[in-house]
Amino acid sequence: MRAVVYDAPGAFSVREVPVPEPGPGEVRLAVEMAGMCGTDVHIDAGGFFSRYPLTPGHEIVGRVDALGDGVTSLARGEPVVADNTVLCGHCAPCRRGEPLFCANFYSLGVNGPGGFADCVVVRAEKCFAAGDLDLGTAVMAEPTACVVHGLDVLDLRPGADVLVFGAGPTGLVLAQLLAHGGAARVTVAAPTARKLDLARSYGTDVTVEIDRSDPARALPVLRAAAPDGYDVVVDATGAASVVEICLGLVRDGGTFFVYGMADEQLSVPLHPYEVFRRELTIKGSFAQTHCFERSLALLRSGRVRTDGLVTHEFALGDYGLALEATRSDRSCVKAAVVP
């Protein structure tokens, strides 16, 4: 079979590799679509605890192709989405009910073989039925699960005034669920008019176009809309230029929510006295565990809309083009690989 294989950061090829065989409790999926996100750009650069050699791709939709011993919950040919996370269940974080901090955290497409391939092996209990969903919706199951976990962490108070920086796929899902989760007003600030159009079509109350290289130019507009500051300011960009202005837009006693993945070496100034004096809360959200069932319920109910999100589809052999579209093509909302 064919797979994208990284021998080292930035060094990949699409090559023939042995077809993997499922072990006990596992299934092999024939991949129908694998979504690409900003994490894959970081993995290309060697970030996000990736381990090489590596086949990336953590947003996986496929059909069951082969069953390992003992698997009775799935049938050959069944369409599923795969939860890419595997947890040990016995380390200290797992035992104290915090599996996302598992000391042996194993993630398909990050430190284990992922979905940018013709086939991928997945634990059977990590596969969820998706035959009723089109591919463009099913491929959003993992990103939506990450947002579900983020909202668990955020614990939004009803009636909150929320500002979200970023209108990528997860930023757009986040904005939708913030609105459905009780926010009185959701404002999305982003540099791409097309993505802001999508945000409005999904029900965002206010959109503000910003310059990513100099987002501070939008401060007068953002401050005029919330003179006392926003209850919650979310960074879904991971860009230093955006992160640097977020705390100044949070109201006294409010929350800054770090959702976007930044480069591991990135640092920004922080004034401890400001956090102390204004009693600010800073929260972060990393990935997800055990959120797929809620994610799929939201996708099935239409609470999360996905129309217009997957704008670019690429063959497996064009993986490099998919990566470049995700990295720098402003017309690309979300790219996906279709083996």
C-alpha positions as CSV (number, residue, x, y, z in Angstrom):
1,M,0.0,0.0,0.0
2,R,1.0,3.7,-0.3
3,A,1.7,5.9,2.6
4,V,3.2,9.3,3.4
5,V,6.3,8.6,5.4
6,Y,8.5,11.1,7.2
7,D,12.1,10.0,7.8
8,A,12.8,13.2,9.7
9,P,11.1,16.6,10.0
10,G,10.5,18.2,6.6
11,A,11.7,15.0,4.8
12,F,8.7,13.0,3.5
13,S,7.8,10.9,0.5
14,V,4.8,8.9,-0.7
15,R,6.1,5.3,-0.9
16,E,5.0,1.7,-0.9
17,V,5.0,0.1,2.6
18,P,3.8,-3.2,3.9
19,V,0.0,-3.5,4.4
20,P,-0.5,-3.5,8.2
21,E,-2.2,-6.5,9.8
22,P,-4.6,-5.9,12.7
23,G,-3.8,-7.6,16.0
24,P,-6.2,-8.8,18.6
25,G,-8.9,-6.1,19.3
26,E,-7.8,-4.1,16.3
27,V,-9.3,-3.4,12.8
28,R,-7.7,-2.3,9.6
29,L,-9.4,0.7,7.9
30,A,-9.3,1.5,4.2
31,V,-8.9,5.2,4.5
32,E,-11.6,7.2,2.6
33,M,-10.6,10.7,3.7
34,A,-8.1,12.1,6.2
35,G,-8.3,15.7,7.2
36,M,-5.3,18.0,7.5
37,C,-5.0,20.7,10.1
38,G,-2.5,23.1,11.5
39,T,-1.1,20.4,13.8
40,D,0.2,18.6,10.6
41,V,2.1,21.7,9.7
42,H,3.8,21.6,13.1
43,I,4.5,17.9,12.7
44,D,6.1,18.6,9.3
45,A,8.5,20.9,11.3
46,G,9.2,18.3,14.0
47,G,6.8,19.7,16.7
48,F,4.0,18.3,18.8
49,F,5.8,15.3,20.3
50,S,6.0,13.7,16.9
51,R,8.2,10.6,16.5
52,Y,9.9,9.5,13.3
53,P,9.7,7.6,11.0
54,L,6.1,8.7,10.9
55,T,3.0,8.5,8.8
56,P,0.9,11.5,9.8
57,G,-2.9,12.0,9.6
58,H,-5.0,12.0,12.8
59,E,-8.4,12.9,11.4
60,I,-9.5,9.6,9.9
61,V,-12.6,8.4,8.0
62,G,-12.6,4.9,6.5
63,R,-14.2,1.5,6.0
64,V,-13.4,-1.6,8.0
65,D,-11.2,-3.7,5.8
66,A,-10.0,-6.5,8.1
67,L,-10.8,-7.6,11.6
68,G,-8.3,-8.7,14.3
69,D,-9.0,-11.6,16.6
70,G,-11.8,-11.0,19.1
71,V,-13.5,-8.1,17.2
72,T,-17.2,-8.6,17.1
73,S,-18.5,-5.0,17.4
74,L,-17.6,-4.1,13.8
75,A,-18.2,-5.6,10.3
76,R,-16.1,-5.6,7.2
77,G,-17.2,-2.7,4.9
78,E,-18.6,-0.6,7.8
79,P,-17.9,3.1,7.5
80,V,-16.4,4.6,10.7
81,V,-14.5,7.5,12.0
82,A,-11.5,6.8,14.2
83,D,-10.5,8.4,17.5
84,N,-6.7,8.6,17.2
85,T,-5.9,8.7,20.9
86,V,-4.8,5.6,22.8
87,L,-4.3,5.8,26.6
88,C,-2.5,3.4,28.9
89,G,-5.1,3.6,31.8
90,H,-2.5,2.8,34.5
91,C,-0.1,5.7,34.8
92,A,-0.6,8.3,37.5
93,P,-2.6,10.9,35.3
94,C,-4.9,8.1,34.0
95,R,-5.5,6.8,37.6
96,R,-6.4,10.2,38.8
97,G,-9.0,10.7,36.0
98,E,-6.9,13.0,33.8
99,P,-6.2,10.7,30.8
100,L,-5.2,13.6,28.5
101,F,-2.0,13.8,30.5
102,C,-1.3,10.1,30.1
103,A,2.4,9.4,30.5
104,N,2.2,6.9,27.6
105,F,-0.1,9.0,25.4
106,Y,-0.2,7.4,21.9
107,S,-1.7,9.3,19.0
108,L,-2.2,7.9,15.5
109,G,-0.6,10.4,13.1
110,V,1.6,12.0,15.8
111,N,3.7,9.3,17.4
112,G,2.1,6.3,15.7
113,P,1.1,5.4,12.1
114,G,-1.8,7.6,10.9
115,G,-4.3,8.1,8.1
116,F,-2.3,9.7,5.3
117,A,-2.1,6.2,3.8
118,D,-4.3,3.7,1.9
119,C,-4.9,1.8,5.2
120,V,-4.4,2.3,8.9
121,V,-4.8,0.0,11.9
122,V,-7.0,1.2,14.8
123,R,-8.2,-0.3,18.0
124,A,-11.8,-1.5,17.5
125,E,-13.2,0.4,20.5
126,K,-11.8,3.6,19.0
127,C,-14.0,3.3,15.9
128,F,-17.4,5.0,15.7
129,A,-20.2,4.3,13.2
130,A,-20.4,7.1,10.5
131,G,-22.4,5.6,7.7
132,D,-25.1,8.3,8.0
133,L,-22.6,11.1,7.5
134,D,-21.0,12.4,4.3
135,L,-17.3,12.5,4.2
136,G,-17.0,16.2,4.6
137,T,-18.9,16.0,7.8
138,A,-17.4,12.8,9.1
139,V,-13.9,14.2,8.7
140,M,-14.7,16.9,11.2
141,A,-15.4,14.4,14.0
142,E,-11.9,14.7,15.5
143,P,-11.7,18.5,15.3
144,T,-15.1,18.8,16.8
145,A,-14.2,16.4,19.6
146,C,-11.2,18.7,20.4
147,V,-13.6,21.6,20.6
148,V,-15.9,19.7,22.9
149,H,-13.0,19.1,25.3
150,G,-12.0,22.8,25.0
151,L,-15.5,23.8,26.1
152,D,-15.3,21.4,29.0
153,V,-12.2,23.2,30.1
154,L,-13.5,26.7,29.5
155,D,-16.8,26.1,31.4
156,L,-18.5,29.0,29.8
157,R,-20.9,31.1,32.0
158,P,-24.3,31.7,30.2
159,G,-24.6,35.3,28.9
160,A,-20.8,35.7,28.3
161,D,-19.5,38.1,25.7
162,V,-16.9,36.1,23.8
163,L,-14.2,37.2,21.3
164,V,-12.6,34.5,19.2
165,F,-9.4,35.2,17.2
166,G,-9.2,32.8,14.2
167,A,-11.6,31.4,11.7
168,G,-10.0,28.2,10.7
169,P,-12.0,25.0,10.9
170,T,-11.7,24.6,14.7
171,G,-12.2,28.3,15.3
172,L,-15.4,28.1,13.2
173,V,-16.6,25.0,15.1
174,L,-15.7,26.7,18.4
175,A,-17.6,29.8,17.6
176,Q,-20.7,27.8,16.7
177,L,-20.6,25.8,20.0
178,L,-19.9,28.9,22.1
179,A,-23.1,30.4,20.7
180,H,-25.1,27.2,21.3
181,G,-23.5,26.9,24.8
182,G,-25.0,30.1,26.1
183,A,-22.8,33.0,25.0
184,A,-24.8,36.2,24.6
185,R,-22.5,37.4,21.8
186,V,-19.8,35.8,19.8
187,T,-17.3,38.0,17.8
188,V,-14.9,36.4,15.4
189,A,-11.8,38.3,14.3
190,A,-9.7,36.8,11.4
191,P,-7.8,38.0,8.3
192,T,-9.7,36.2,5.6
193,A,-13.0,37.5,4.2
194,R,-14.1,34.1,3.0
195,K,-13.7,32.5,6.4
196,L,-15.5,35.5,8.1
197,D,-18.4,35.0,5.6
198,L,-18.6,31.4,6.7
199,A,-18.6,32.5,10.4
200,R,-21.6,34.8,9.7
201,S,-23.4,32.0,7.8
202,Y,-22.9,29.8,10.9
203,G,-24.5,32.4,13.2
204,T,-21.6,34.4,14.5
205,D,-23.0,37.7,15.8
206,V,-20.1,40.0,14.8
207,T,-17.1,39.6,12.5
208,V,-14.0,41.8,12.3
209,E,-11.4,41.5,9.6
210,I,-7.8,41.9,11.0
211,D,-4.3,41.9,9.6
212,R,-2.5,38.9,11.1
213,S,0.8,40.6,10.8
214,D,-0.5,43.6,12.7
215,P,-3.7,42.7,14.6
216,A,-3.2,45.6,17.0
217,R,-4.6,47.9,14.2
218,A,-8.0,46.3,15.0
219,L,-7.9,47.2,18.7
220,P,-10.0,50.4,18.4
221,V,-12.8,48.5,16.7
222,L,-12.7,45.6,19.2
223,R,-12.5,47.8,22.2
224,A,-15.3,50.0,21.0
225,A,-17.5,47.0,20.8
226,A,-16.7,46.0,24.4
227,P,-15.5,49.1,26.3
228,D,-15.1,47.1,29.6
229,G,-13.5,44.1,27.8
230,Y,-14.8,40.7,26.8
231,D,-15.7,38.1,29.4
232,V,-13.7,35.5,27.4
233,V,-11.0,36.1,24.7
234,V,-10.0,33.0,22.8
235,D,-6.9,32.6,20.7
236,A,-7.5,30.0,18.0
237,T,-4.5,31.1,15.9
238,G,-1.3,30.2,17.7
239,A,0.2,33.4,16.3
240,A,2.4,35.5,18.7
241,S,1.1,38.7,17.2
242,V,-2.4,37.8,18.2
243,V,-1.6,36.3,21.6
244,E,0.2,39.4,22.6
245,I,-3.0,41.6,22.4
246,C,-5.4,39.1,24.0
247,L,-5.0,39.9,27.7
248,G,-5.6,43.6,27.1
249,L,-9.1,42.8,25.6
250,V,-10.2,40.6,28.6
251,R,-12.4,42.4,31.2
252,D,-11.4,42.5,34.8
253,G,-12.0,39.1,36.2
254,G,-12.3,37.6,32.8
255,T,-10.7,34.6,31.0
256,F,-8.0,34.3,28.3
257,F,-8.4,30.9,26.6
258,V,-5.4,29.5,24.7
259,Y,-6.8,27.2,22.1
260,G,-4.6,27.6,19.0
261,M,-1.4,25.6,18.8
262,A,1.7,27.8,18.8
263,D,5.2,26.8,18.0
264,E,6.8,25.1,21.0
265,Q,9.6,27.8,21.2
266,L,7.2,30.7,21.0
267,S,7.1,33.1,24.0
268,V,5.2,36.3,24.6
269,P,5.5,39.0,27.3
270,L,3.3,38.5,30.4
271,H,2.9,41.0,33.2
272,P,2.1,39.1,36.4
273,Y,0.9,42.2,38.1
274,E,-1.8,42.6,35.5
275,V,-3.0,39.0,36.1
276,F,-2.8,39.6,39.8
277,R,-4.5,43.0,40.0
278,R,-7.2,42.2,37.5
279,E,-7.8,38.6,38.7
280,L,-7.5,37.2,35.2
281,T,-7.8,33.5,34.5
282,I,-5.7,31.9,31.8
283,K,-6.7,28.4,30.5
284,G,-5.4,26.1,27.9
285,S,-6.9,23.2,25.9
286,F,-4.9,20.3,24.4
287,A,-6.5,17.7,22.1
288,Q,-9.2,15.4,23.5
289,T,-10.1,12.1,25.0
290,H,-13.5,10.4,25.2
291,C,-15.3,13.2,23.3
292,F,-16.1,11.5,20.0
293,E,-19.6,10.4,21.0
294,R,-20.6,14.0,21.9
295,S,-18.8,15.3,18.8
296,L,-20.8,12.9,16.5
297,A,-24.1,13.9,18.3
298,L,-23.4,17.5,17.5
299,L,-22.6,16.8,13.9
300,R,-25.7,14.7,13.5
301,S,-28.0,17.2,15.1
302,G,-26.7,20.1,12.9
303,R,-25.6,22.1,16.0
304,V,-22.2,22.0,14.2
305,R,-22.5,22.9,10.6
306,T,-19.7,21.7,8.2
307,D,-20.9,23.0,4.8
308,G,-18.1,24.9,3.2
309,L,-15.4,23.7,5.5
310,V,-13.5,21.2,3.3
311,T,-12.5,23.4,0.4
312,H,-9.5,21.5,-1.0
313,E,-9.2,17.7,-1.7
314,F,-5.9,16.1,-2.7
315,A,-4.9,12.7,-3.8
316,L,-2.4,10.9,-1.6
317,G,0.4,11.5,-4.1
318,D,-0.3,15.2,-3.7
319,Y,0.3,15.3,0.0
320,G,2.9,18.1,-0.4
321,L,0.3,20.3,-2.1
322,A,-2.2,19.7,0.7
323,L,0.4,20.7,3.2
324,E,1.3,23.8,1.3
325,A,-2.4,24.8,0.9
326,T,-2.9,24.4,4.7
327,R,0.2,26.4,5.4
328,S,-0.2,29.4,3.1
329,D,-3.3,29.3,0.8
330,R,-5.8,31.8,2.2
331,S,-8.5,30.4,0.0
332,C,-8.2,27.0,1.8
333,V,-10.5,26.6,4.8
334,K,-9.7,22.9,5.3
335,A,-7.7,20.5,3.1
336,A,-8.3,16.8,3.1
337,V,-6.4,13.8,1.5
338,V,-8.5,11.3,-0.3
339,P,-6.4,8.1,-0.9
